[in-house]
Amino acid sequence: MSELLKTCHVISHVHWDREWYRGFDGYRGRLVDLVERVCGSLEQGHYASFHLDGQTVILADVLEVRPDLEARISGHINSGRLTVGPWHVLADNQLVSVENLVRNLLRARRWGNRMGRLSTVGYSPDAFGHPADLPRLLNGFGMDTALVWRGAPPEHARFRWISPDGSEVFTVNQGYHQTETLWDSVTSGVQLKQFVQAERQRLPDGPLLLLNGGDHVVPRPPAERTAAAADAGVGLVETTLGEFFTVAREADGELPVVRGELRTLGNRLTFLLPGTLSARTYVKLANSRAQTLLERYAEPQLVRHLMRPATSPASHAELLDHAWDLVIKNAPHDSICGCSTDEVHRQTTVRAERAIETGELLVRRLLLAEGVDTRQHGDPARDQVDVVVLSGQGTTVSGHATLDAVTEPGRVVTRVKDHGGRDVPFELESTRREKVFEADLDLLPDTRETDIHTIAFAADAVPAFGWKAFRVELSDGPASPPQRTPSRRIDTGRFVIEVLDNASLRVHDTETGRMHDGVGRLASDGDRGDTYNFDPIPGGVAIEPRVTQVEASSTALRTRINIEATITLPEGIQDNRNSRSDTTVDSPLSITVTQWAGTDRLEWSISLDNRARDHRLRFEVPIDVQAVSWTADQHWSTIERPVGPELGVLPTEAAFEAEHPVAPVSSWACAGTGPSAVALLTRGLPEVQAIRRPDSAVLSVTVLRAVGWLSRFDLRTRTTGAGPMMAVPEAQCIGPIGVNVAAVFGESVRPDSMDFVASAALHQSPLRTFALRPGCPPPAGQTARQSAPEVVGALVSAWKPVEENPSRGGSVLRISNPTARAVSAVVRLPEQTTSVDSARIDETIMKPLTIGQERRVHIDLPPYGLETLILR
């Protein structure tokens, strides 16, 4: 037997969920106690070293209430005996945006600088699967190693994990929860022997690793188990992650290669828990709204502000930092996944609301500093309403905008004009009488009776990360919203649409000649599962809505179909949990389907008042029955997955999980090619699946999953618990929910086309509108063309202040090519930019770039390429 197999490396550690089956404060009190105990054990020599999980938020949480511990903790970190990081929080790295993950790692760097050092191993032991771009992200922060568990191919204990762009990390596949092995002095000999035998089979060449720790426990010191080690025929060597990875790398020869995302079904007790992609939809929707607001609107506007000659108040950057802190603290898997107690998710909801409120304030304050006053104060508008349309895209875009125009009562909208005085197509959607209140530091509280007109209009050529001015003209007279007709058959020009009895559509695409039946089908299945796993009712049949009213309207701007429907569902499931209840409840549905003139897509706005428990509601779009795969975006890449059955074979042994091939999607999914291609665009709904049925195939996105248990032990799709069996009635999601999805048809649906992915990005981050304060027109017709970078040929992932000293200027522009084709991008620089450097994702400068004519930088991006630029 080799020496590597005679030694078992031991890393004593703790895995700390900030909130899960307890609330944050219930856990933090214990965390402070744990950290103090660990420090004492290090000082007394009971531990040679200790890994304080992979997240520096532990330090923040402890020091907030015990600042006196900082010197003690810092001393152990600097000695190398206490390791932390590299993350600020251990996020579910599939359900948050990639820029959210970047901010997470940057925040951890701050704590590393403060406390002395940070672990350089990409430690992610308990995430419910891993995205394909994680190796690239880790490389971008100087890391070339990773430790993972769930989702990793169980047959590979060590492997080379490669992102779509070719980035690579040496990866260890190791279960982190091995506390029981050394826990009991009586049984530890047997436990350790069993562990070592299993690991020697899994790793016949060694080296062996025991992660001596688990959830919220202080592990037994390995030094107390020398007798157990002798019984097991192995020597225990305490080590750190960094030291172990050095040994493991030296020992491993040719390793297997694993490419792309890690979502492989695991062995016993290695659960992927795919139901967390859709548990508590409201949590996912709030996170999407918050991170999109900060990434696409607040950060770019702050950079524009910092580049102007006027000095920015420090509070602007600090407000942004505060908002990101709130969003990042909602990213841990037990938080964003929706699999905690109701108390916890009330807290995550408030955090998201606070982040959104802060982000909205910041955007409006930054516009105000530019002379764009969005406050509705004083006499309501009588003759005109000035409007700005703000873009969250890194290139000039055209699209549609929706606005609430506040006017004097009795006034009506007659025209919308751009800043050049040209009429633009518009439509009055509705008018309501309402009191409007405003107050601010320089405005006395004021309440006025007003009419609020909801209008839609075309907004062309809105500059990159800038705004463009429009004017809404008013007059006396009756309002003239478009006439609605009670028709189920609508001809939009591109599409001939028929509303079916179940509220889905039969769509004839006149350009391709294709007929699409059942577009937008909503179907409810019974769900006897928990927050971790969907578990269908045996023999259950999907239930569809029934239409009660249809009205359609058409103008030069758009065609709209308003569908009122009811879905009658069993109230819940029977006590035996094998069938749905006999008692039914009616849940009202309001569905608006819009086709904007000249486009190849239909957009759905769906409002549901959910009154039923224990069910899953999905939205479906039919795809080519011959399609064998589907493609979707995930972070900086696109992922191809097979079209397959809805659910795999149910396990018959205890502690296993059925394959459920739902997958995390950032914003779009598509299948088919040419005229038969169809895409599904989502916004804050990450659970998507391509399902093959006997005579059809569909792309399906989960709108809502209503369950009442955190975890249960009697599921068929997972044959033991995944957490404590606790009732969580608020996970039933009773009450109103609103979602937005879209379907795109035909030749433009090409996942290798930058035009297509850019169009999907605009759906994810649409144009925003702001009505201005009466009598306060904007300072110009639009933002100066060179006040922000403009990128052609690639997507902008981020335009943000630099991490170090943001108030001194300098910005980070990150551009990506998420397609499988190489592209050439052109970056037109802001006027104030004098230098451009290529950098790593962590903003470490690599080399200077040359600024060409007309202040342009040309960048070739390979398939799935990424470039981070520092502009100064």
N, C-alpha and C positions, 0 to 999 in steps of 0.2 A: 504494500500500500504506500502511495506517495506521501510525502510530508504534508502536502496540501490537504490530503484527506484525513490526516491525523489531527489537524487543527481546525477548530471552529471559531471564526471571527465573530465577536459579539459587539453589537452596537446597542447600548441601553438608550431608550428614547421614550417619548410620549407622543401620541397623536392627539391633538387638542382641537375639538370642534368648539368654536366660539358659542354656538347655539345649536341645539338639536332637540333632544327630549327634555332639556331644561332651557330656560331663557338665558340670555347673556349674563345677567348678574348672578344667577344661580351657579353658573359655571365659573365666573371670574373669581368669586370668593375662594373656590377650590383651587383655581389656577395660581393665585397668589401663594396659597399654602404649598402647592406643589413646587413652585420655583424656589421658595425659601428652603424646602426640604432638600431639593436637588443641590442647591448651593452648599448646604451643610454637609451633604454626603460627599461632594467633591472635596471640600475642605478637610473632611475626616478620612479621606482615602477610600471610602466605600465604593465609589465609582472612579475608574481611571479617566473616563470621559462620559459625556452625555449629549445626546442630540435633542435639542428643544424644538422638535418638529421642524417643518420646512418653512416656517412663517414668522416674520418679525413682528407681526401684529401682537403676538404674545408679549413682547417687550413693551409695546405701547400700552396694552391693557393692564399689565402689572404695574408699570411705573406711573400710570395715571393715579393710582391709589396708594402706591408705595414708592415714592421717588427716592426714598432713602436706600433702596436696594440697587440703585443704578451702578454705583462704584463696584459693588460686590459682583454683580452680574457681568459688568464690563471686564473686570479683572479675569474672570473665568473664560470669557470669550477671547480675550487677548492672549491668554495662555494656551489657547487651542483645545482646552478640555471641555468647554461648552460650545456647541455649534448651533447656529441658527441660519435660517434662510434656505434657498435664495429668494423665496417669495415673501411678499408682505402678508398675503393670505393664500391658503391652499384653495384656489378657485376650482370650480368645475370649469375646466378649460375648453369645453365644447359649447356651453350655453352663454358665454359672454363673448364680446367682440375681441378680436386680436389686439386692438389698441387698448382695450381694457386690461388685457394681460400685460402689455408693454408698460402701462402706468403702474400696474401691480409690481413688476420687477424694479422699476425706477424708484418706487417708494421704499422698497426693501433696501435698495442701495443707500438711501439716506440713513437708514438705521444701521447699516453696516459701517458707514462713515462715522456715525456717532458712537457706536459701541466698539469699534475696532476692526472687525472683520466679518465676512459673510461666507457661508458655505458655497462652494462652486460646483456642487453636484445638483443636477436638475431633478430635485426630489419631488415626486408627485405620487405618493403611495396609495391613495384612496380615491382618486377621481374615477368617475363611472365611465371609463373609456378616455381616449386621448386623441386630439386632432392631428391631422397629417403634418401641420406646420410647426408642431412643437419642437422638433429638432432644429429647425431654422431659427425659431425664436430663441432657443437656448444658445445656439451658436452666436446669435446677434448680441448676446450678453457675455460672450467669452467662455461659454460652457460647452464641453464636448462629451458629457456623460449624463445619464438619466437613470433614475430608479423608478420603475412603474410596477403595476400589478394588474388591476382590473383591465380587461381588454387586450392585454398582451397575449400572443399565442402561447398556450400553456406548454407546448412541446419545446419551447425555446427558453432556457434559463438565462442565457446571455445572447445578445444579437446586435447586429448593426441596424439601427433604425434610421431610415432615410426619408426625408421630406420630398415632396414633388420636385423641388428645385435642386435637389442633390445634397442639401445639408444633411449632416450625419452626426449621430451620437452613439457612443458605446453604451449599451443599455443592459441593465440588470433587472430581471423579472423576479420580484421577491415579495411575498406576502409580508405585510408590516406587523400584523397583529399576532405576535408569538409570545405573549406575556406568560401564558400558562406553562410553557416549557420549563422555566426556572422558578415558577411561583411557589410551589409547595416543597418543602424539604423532604417530605416522605415520598412523594411521587415523582420528583424532578428527575431522578435517575432513569426511570422508565420513560418518562416524557422526552428527555434529552436523547436517549438511545433511539427511540422511534423517529425523532426528528432527524438525527444524523443519518440513520439508515435511509430514510426517504430522500434526503438531500444528496447522499452519495449515489443513489440511483438516478436522480435528476441531473447530477453534475459528477459524472464518473472521474473527471480530471480535477475537480475542485476549482477554486477554493470554496469553502462553505461559509455561509453567512447566516447568523441568527439575529433577527431584529427583536431584541428583548424589550418589548413594550406593547402598548395598545392604546385604546381610547380612555383617556382621563384617569389613568392609574399610574402610580409610582412603582416601577418594576423592581424586582429583587436584584440586588447587586450580584453580578456573576461570581465575585470572589467568595460568596457564601455557598457556592455549589461545586466546590472542587471534588467532593466525594461523588456527586452525580456525574461529573465529567469523567472521573476514573471508571465508574460503572459503564459509561457509554463508550469508553475507549477513545476518548478525544480530549485534546487540550483546549481550554477556553482562553482566547486572547481578546482582551478588550481593545477596541480600535475605534477610529472615526470613519465616517463615510469616505472622506478623501483618501485616507490610508488604505481602506479596503479596495477602493477602485483602482488604486495603483497596483496592488497585488493581483487583483482580478485581471487587469489588462495585460500584465506581464505573463500571466498563466495561460490565457486564452490564445489559441492559434487561429485557425480560419473559422470565422463565425458565420452563422446564417444571416441572410439579409431580409429585413422586413421593411416594406415600403408602404407609406401612406398612413391612414388612421389606424388606431388600435381599438377595434371593437369586436374582437373575437370572443366567442362564447367560452367561458372558463370551465375549469374543473370544479370539484366539490367545494362549495362555499366561496367560490370566486365569481360573484354575481356582477353582471353588467348593469342591472337595474334600469332598463330602458324606459320604464314608465315615468321616470323623473323628468324626461323631456317634455312631458305634458301635464304633470301634476301642478295644480294651482296655476292655471293659465295667467291669472292676473299678476302673478309675480314676474313671469317672463315678459308680459306686455309692459309692465312698469320699468323693468330693467332696460328693455329695448328703447323705450322713450327717453329714459334718463341718459344712457350712454350715447345715443344718437344726438341728443341736444348738446351735450358737452363736446363731442368729437366734431360734429359737422357745423355747428353754429357758434357756440361760445368760444371755443379755442381759436378758430380763425378770426373772429371779430376782435378777440383780445390781441392777437398778433398784429392785426391791422392798426389797432389803437396804439400799441407799443412802438410801431414804426413811425408814427406821426411825431412831429417836433415837440408837441406839448408833452409834458411829463405825466405819466399815468399814475394815479393814486395807487399805492401799494395794495390797497384792499381789493382791486380787481383781480390780480394774480392770486391773492390769498383766498378770495371767494371761489375761484375756479379750483384751487387746491382742496378746499373744504368740500366742494361738491364731489370731486373725484374720491375723496376719502370715504364719503357716504356710499358711493356707488361700489367701490372696491370692497367695502365691508359687507355688501350684499352678495358678493361673488362666491364665497365658500359653498361647497356642494350642498351642504344641508340647508343653506339659505336659499340660493337661486334655484335649487332643484325642487323646492316645495315639499320636502319630506321631513319637516320638523313640526313641532306642536303649533297649535293655533296662536298661542301667545307669541311665539317667535315670529310668525309671519305677520302678525299685527305690527311688530317692530320693523321687519324688513319693508313693509308697506310704508310706514312712516319715514324710514330712511330714504326710500325712493322718492316720496313726495317732497321731502326736504331738499334732495338733490335737484329735483325738477324745479322747485320754487327758486332755488339759488341760481340755477342755470338760466331760467327765464329772466330773473332780475338782472343778471349779468349782461345778457344780450341786449336788453332794453337800455341799461345804463351805458353800454358801449355805443349804442346807436345815438343816445342822447348826447354823449360827448362829441359826437360827429355833427350835431345839429339836427338830428332826426328825433323829434319828440313824439313818442307814442302814447302819451298820457291823455286820457279823455277828460279834460277839465275845461270848465267855462261853458259859454253858450254853445249848444250843439250846432253842428254845421247846418247852414241853410242853403248855400249855393253850390258848395263843392266839398268833397272829402279828398284830401291828399293821402296817397297810399305809397308805401314802398314794398317791393317784393324782394325778399332776401334769399340768396342761394347758399346751399350747403355743399355745392359741387366745386371741384377744382378746375372746371372749364366752363366756358360760356354755354348756357343751356336755355332752351325754350320749353315751355310747358304750360300748365294751367295753374291758376291760383284761385283760392276761395277766401272771401273776406266778409267780416261783419262790419258794415259801414254804419256808424252811429250818426243820426241826423236829428234835426228838429222834427217834432211830431207833424205828420201830414205831408212831409216832403217825400218825393219819389225819385228813384234813380232813372235817369234818362240816357246817359251815355257814360262810357269809360274811354279815356284817351291816354296815350302814352306821353312821355315828356316832350315829344316833338309835336304834340297836338293831333296825332293821327288816331282815328277811331279804332278801337280793338273790339273784337266780338265779346259780348258779355251776355249773362243770363241772370235774371233775378230769380232766386230760388224761393225766398220767403221774406216776410216782414212781420215783426212782432213789436208790441209796445212794451217798454221796459224802463225802469229807473236805473241810471248809471251813476255809480259812486266813484270818486277819485280823490286822493289826498297824497301829499308827498312832503318832503322836507321844506320845499319852497312853495307849496300849494296848500291853501286852507281846504279842509274837508268840504266837498261839494257833491250834492246829489241833484240830478236833473232827469226830468221826464224826456224820454227819447223814443224814436223808432230805430230799430236795428234791422238793417236789410242785409240778408245773406246773399251775396252775389258771387258768381264765378266768372272768370275772364281769362283770355289768352295772354300770356306773358312771354314775349319773345326776347331772346338775346340778353338774358340776365347775366351780368358779368360774374366771373369766377369769384366765389366767396364774397361777393359784393351785393349791392342792391340797385334796383332800378325803380324810378318814380313813375306813378300813374295818377290820374285824376278822375274821380267819380263825380259827374255833374248831376245836379239835382234841380227839381222844379216842382210846382204844384201839380195836382192831378192824380187820378187813380193809378195805382201800381199795376204793372202789366206782366205778371209772371207767365211763363209759357203755359199753354192750355194742356191739361192732362186729359187723355182719352182712355176709356176703359177697354183697352185692347190687349189681347194676349199675343198678337202677331205684330212684330215691328220690323220695318226695313230701314236699316241705318245707312245703306249704301254698300259698305263693306260686308255687313252681316245681315242676314235675314233670321230673326230670332223669334222663337215660339216659347212661351212660358208654359211648362208642363204642370200637371196637377200637383206634383210633389215639390214645386218651387224651383226645380232645376230647369235648364234651358236646352232646347234643341237649336243648335247654331249652324246655319248654312253659311260657310265662308265663300262668298261669291268670287273672291280672287283665286282661291285654290280649287274651288269646286267641292271641297270636303264637307261632309255632314258630321257634326259632332253631337251625339245624343247624351243627355244627362250631365251637361256641363254645370257645375255648381251644385251637384247633388249633396244634400245634407242628410246624414244617416246617423242614427243613435243606436249603439249596441249596449246591452247590459254589461256592467263591469263589477265583478265580485272581488276585485283586487284591492290594492292599497296604494300608497303614494309612490311605491317603488316599481310595481309591476301591474300591467293590465292583465286581467284574468276574466276571460269571457264566460258568460252564462252558458252552460251546456245546452246545445240545441237552440240557442237564441237566434232570433230573426231581427234584422235591422229595421228600425222604424223611421219613416220619413215624414216630413211636414205635409200639410195639406193647404193649398192656396185658398184664401178667403177673398182677396181683392187684388186686382192688377190695374195699374194706371201707367201710361207712358206719355212722354213729352219729347219733342224734338225741336232743336234750334240750330242755327248755324254753328254754334259752339259745341253742342253735345246732344246725345240721345240718352234719356234716362228712363229706366223701368223701375217703378216702385211696386214691390210685392209685399202684401201683408199675408201672413200665414200663421198657422198654429201647429205645433208639434205636440201630440198627445202621447204622453209617456207614462209607463208605470211609475208610481210614486217613489219606488225604491226597489229593493230586493226582499224576498221572503226571509224569515228568520233562519231557515235552513241554508240560505245563501246559494241555493241551486236553481232558483227561478226568480223572475221579476214579479213584483207584487200585482195583485188583481186590481187594486185601486189605482186610478190614473189621475194625472194632473195635466192641465193645458199650459204650455209655455208659449207665449206669443213671440213671433219673429217679425222683424221689419227688415226687408232686404232691398237695397237700392243697387241696381246694376247700371253702370255708366259706360258709354263709349264716347270718347272725345273725338271730334271730327278728324278724319284723316289718319287715325291710329289703327293698329292691328290687335288691339287688346280690349278686353272687357274688365271692368273693375267692380268689385263687390264691396259694399259697406253693409255689414251684418250686425244687427242688434238683437240680442236674445235676452229675454227675462227667464232665466233658468229656474224652474220650480221643481225639478225632479232630482232624485239622488241616484247614485250608483249607476252611472252610465257614461259613455264616451260619445262625443259628437264630432263627426269629421266632415270635411268639405272635400269633394272629389272632382277631378277633371279627367275625362277619358283620354287615353293615349293609344297610339297605334298598337294593336294586339300583337303585332310581330316584333315589337321592341323587346330586346333582351336585356337592355341596361338603361339606366337613367343617370343623369349628371346633375350635380348641385354645387353651389359655392360653399366653401367653408374657409373663413379667414382669408389668406392670401392666395388660395388655390381653388381648383375645382376637383371634385371627387366623383369618380364613376362607380356605380354600384349596380348589382343585378336586380332585374324585375323578378319577383318571386312570390311565394305564398305569404299569406297574411301572418301566419304563425307557424313555428316549427313544431316538431314532435314534442309532446308533453313528457317531462321526465317521470320515470317510475321509481327511481331511487331517491332517498332523502338527501336534502341539501344540494339539489341541482336546479338549474334554471332552463326554461325553454327558450329557444332562439326566437326573438321577436324583432324582425329586421326593419324597425323604424330607425331613422337616422337623424342626426342634428344637421340643420340647414341654416345658413346665415340669412339669405334673402331670396333665393330662387332655386327652382329645380325644373328640369326639362327632360323630355324623351321624344324619340322620333327624329326624322330628318326631312328636309325639304318641305313639301306641301303638308305632310302629315305631322310635322313637328308641333309640339304644344309645350308651353312653359307655364309654371305656377309661380307667381310672385307672392312672397309672404312678408309680413311686417310684425316681428315679435312673436311669431308662432313657429318654434323650431322643430317640431316633430313631424317629419314627412316620411312617407313610404310609397313605393311603387309596387302595386299588388297585381298579381296575375290571377284571374278567375277563369272558370271553364270556357267562357266565350267572350271575355273582355279583359281589359287592363286599365288601371287608373293610377293617377298620382293623387295621393290623399294627404291632407294636412289636418292635424288634430286641432279643433277649435276649443274644445273643453273636455276635461276628464274629471268626473265628479266621483270621489270616493270618501269614505268616512273613517279610514284607519291609517295611522302612520305605518304600521306593519301588521301582518297577520301570519299565522303559522299553518293555515289550511288552504293555501292557494294551490292550484293545479299547475300554473306556469312557473312557480318557484316553491320548492317543496320543503321549505323551512322559513323562519322569520329572517328579515333583513335588519331588524331593529326592534325596539320594545313594542309590544302590542298595546297601543294607546289610541283611544278614540280622538279623532280630529274632525269634528263636524263641519268646521269652516272650510275644509278641503272639498266639501261637496259643491262649493262654488254656487250656492243659491243666490239668486239675484241677477242684476243686469250685467251683461258683458257685451262689448263692441269690438269687432275685428275688421281688418281690411285685407283683402287678397285680390289678386288679379290673374287673368289667364291671357296668354299671348299665343297667337296662332300663325303658323306658316313659315315662310322662308327666312324671316328675320330671327327665328329662334335658333341660334347657333352658339353653343357654349365656347367655341373657339373664336368668337367675334367680339372685338372690343366694343363695337356699337351696341351689341346686345347686353353685355354686362354693364355698360354705362347706363343704358336705359333702365336696367333693374336697379342700379344704384340710385337713380333719381326717384324711383318708386319708394325705395327704402327711406330716402331723405328728401322729401318733396320740397318744392318752393314754399316759403313761409311769407305771409302777408301781415302788414301792420298798418292800421289806420292812424293817421297823425292827428295831433292835437289841433283843433280848429284854430285857424289863423296862424299856424306855424308850418309853412310849406318846407319841403326839404331844401337843403342848401344847393343842390344841383340836380340835374336830371338823372344822374346815376353816379355810382362811385367811379373814381378815376380808374381808367383801364389798367394802369400799372401799380395799383395799390395792393395787389395780391398776385401771387404767382398764378400763371395759367398753364395748364398741362394739356397737351393734345397727344393722343395715342396711348395713354395709360390712365389707370385710376389713381386718384389721390386717396391714400389710406389715412393720412393725417397732415394737418398743418397746424403746428402747436408752438408755443414758446419753448425755447431751450430749457432743459432741466436745471442747469446751473445759472443762477442770477438772471432769471427771465426779465426782470425790470430793466436790465441794461441792454436789452435788445438781442436780436438773434432768434432765429426760428428753425424748426425742424420741418422739412417737407419730405414726406415719405410717399413714393409712388410705386404702384404694383402692376404687374401683368398677370392676372389670375387665369389666363388661358393657356392652352397647350401649344400655341403658336408664338414664335418670337415676334416682337414688335419694336418699332423705333419711336421713341417718345421725344417730344420737344417741350422744354420748360421755358416759358417766357417769364423772366424774373421781375419782381417788383422794382420800382424805380430806385428805391433807397438801397438796394442790395449792391454791395461792392465786392463780395467774395462768395464763392461756393465751394464747399468741401464735401467729398463723399465720406460717409460715416457708417459705423455699425449701427444696429438698431438701438443700442444703449447710448448712442450719441458720441462714442469715441471716434475722433476724426482719423480717417485713413489716408486720404490724399486730396490735394486741391484739384478742382476742375476748371477748365478754361471757359470763360464767358465769351460767346461768339457775337456775331452781328445781331443788331436789334435786341440785345440783352437776352440772347437765347442760349440754352444749354441742350445739346443733343445727347440722348441716352438710349443705348440699345439694351433692351430687356429680353433675356432668353425666355423660353416657356416657364411660366410661374416665377418670373424674375421679380426682384424687389430692389429698390435703391432708396437709401436714406441720405438726404442732403441737409447740410447745415448752411443756412443763408445768413449773412451778416452784412 
